[in-house]
Amino acid sequence: MTTAVANPRAGGAGGGTAVAAQARQVVKAYGSGETRVVALDRVDVDIARGAFTAIMGPSGSGKSTLMHCLAGLDIVTSGQIRVGDTEITGLKEKRLTRLRRDHIGFVFQSFNLLPTLTALENITLPMDIAGRRPDRAWLDRVVETVGLRQRLRHRPSELSGGQQQRVAVARALAARPDIIFGDEPTGNLDSRAGAEVLGFLRRSVDELGQTMVMVTHDPVAAAYADRVLYLADGRLVDEMLRPTAEMVLDRMKAFDTLGRVS
Ligand SMILES: Nc1ncnc2c1ncn2[C@@H]1O[C@H](COP(=O)(O)OP(=O)(O)OP(=O)(O)O)[C@@H](O)[C@H]1O
């Protein structure tokens, strides 16, 4: 019934390009003088459209900073960031806010749902605020994909953690963003609920053509991705295609042996 929505990607910014987001020679430094910290050190990366990318690396290696820079939440010190066809470095805050609102979705570790609203109201809230009408057929398909049909009238307190995160995923998907960023989206969930949410993120890539980028420490979570990027000391040091949890774990152990964990 929901297969009628044939091309969910049509109409997005830069919909024709194979790269959803791109970093070129990105440097991000915090502070100055003796307290200066280089969080990203000349990072080049292409995030493929319609793929699931995981970002891994030791604590403090720059994962969140890279995600925030790619999402236009943080301003780079030097280098360029493109989202779709738009060069975002140098954009004024107003245009950046609009770009984030219209083209980027977020899923955080804490679900960030409004307790007084039902699941459905939470899902459509960003569109309501933006004065956009939800596309009913698309919303239907999203609700179906994340398995929330029977829970739409429930408030967050009446839902399990996994279900709440599925509402947050549906909220991100509902606006049909060009790219969704997740910062440890399963960090607050037990392994069963985490697996469920990761399964839905995977489905949103496979069935809805969504582009997903997720920061994680968890090899099992990373194994849901098509590609894993490894950061160490603010640099992109390695990547892995079609990962399995064992492969990711082995790679992490190799990094440990090199003394790269902080
Ligand atoms: N606002 C800030 N001010 C100063 N330094 C910062 C700031 N944000 C991050 N840093 C520093 O930049 C570096 C990278 O931080 P970042 O949060 O990106 O790492 P991470 O890999 O996401 O770490 P974790 O896995 O612990 O979340 C760290 O050394 C951190 O201390």
The ligand as a Gaussian input file, in Angstrom:
#p B3LYP/6-31G(d) Opt

LIG

0 1
 N       33.710000      23.190000      22.682000
 C       34.949000      22.701000      22.824000
 N       35.922000      23.442000      23.365000
 C       37.185000      22.974000      23.493000
 N       37.565000      21.755000      23.097000
 C       36.630000      20.956000      22.561000
 C       35.284000      21.370000      22.393000
 N       34.589000      20.368000      21.822000
 C       35.467000      19.360000      21.646000
 N       36.693000      19.702000      22.083000
 C       37.913000      18.873000      22.031000
 O       38.073000      18.418000      20.712000
 C       38.505000      17.060000      20.692000
 C       37.513000      16.204000      19.898000
 O       36.289000      16.146000      20.632000
 P       35.033000      15.315000      20.112000
 O       33.927000      15.541000      21.064000
 O       34.788000      15.601000      18.681000
 O       35.571000      13.799000      20.232000
 P       34.753000      12.439000      20.136000
 O       35.596000      11.521000      19.303000
 O       33.367000      12.682000      19.695000
 O       34.808000      11.965000      21.655000
 P       33.798000      11.049000      22.518000
 O       33.857000       9.687000      21.885000
 O       34.414000      11.053000      23.872000
 O       32.452000      11.683000      22.450000
 C       38.662000      16.643000      22.146000
 O       40.016000      16.801000      22.503000
 C       37.789000      17.616000      22.882000
 O       38.271000      17.828000      24.175000

